[in-house]
Amino acid sequence: MKIEHIKAPEKGRFDAVSKDVKAGTMSYTWSGESRITIVHTEVYSEFKGEGVGKKLVFEAVEFARQENLKIIPECSYAKHVLQSDDTFLDVLI
């Protein structure tokens, strides 16, 4: 499975793709110059239970670390993942 990052000036998303089939998506908006807000995470039914959602969140964390950003998790799933592990405290608001 690969994660594709689609960037736009005011928002972006991470798409999980497995064998050329979209498995899930996580969207975010920019909240200033140094913050992104994760607004939605969705895993398509045929890929449930494969860890797709976590892979999407982990990719957002890597992006935030590389770009020196903070993450505001409005999405309940992303919030749960980010708050359940102290290793994400460096990017979490």
Stockholm file with secondary structure:
# STOCKHOLM 1.0

chainA/1-93         MKIEHIKAPEKGRFDAVSKDVKAGTMSYTWSGESRITIVHTEVYSEFKGEGVGKKLVFEAVEFARQENLKIIPECSYAKHVLQSDDTFLDVLI
#=GR chainA/1-93 SS CEEEEEECSSEEEEEEEETTEEEEEEEEEECSSSEEEEEEEEECGGGTTSSHHHHHHHHHHHHHHHHTCEEEECSHHHHHHHHTCGGGTTTBC
#=GC SS_cons        CEEEEEECSSEEEEEEEETTEEEEEEEEEECSSSEEEEEEEEECGGGTTSSHHHHHHHHHHHHHHHHTCEEEECSHHHHHHHHTCGGGTTTBC
//
